[in-house]
């Protein structure tokens, strides 16, 4: 992921697509919206299109985590542990 972004020059300070956490968070939400758009008028989505959009979401998520020195695997496990005792019935 980093090699791809670097090859496009997006990590350079004068890039037209600066890879800041804020910009990546915006891109993450835009890509998640594209996942939602696949279901706009249907209960199912084209599997190939869905795979591509989910990959985009994951790449932005991984990049945000990496740029902020967050171990995403650990964060997921911690969140699952935190949620284990939560009750959503109320």
Buried (B, 14 or more C-beta within 10 A) or exposed (E): EEEEBEEEEBBEEEEEEEBEEEBBEEBBEEBBEBBEEBEEEEEEBEEEEBEBBBEBBBBBBBBBBBBEEEEBEEEEEEEEEEEEEEEEEE
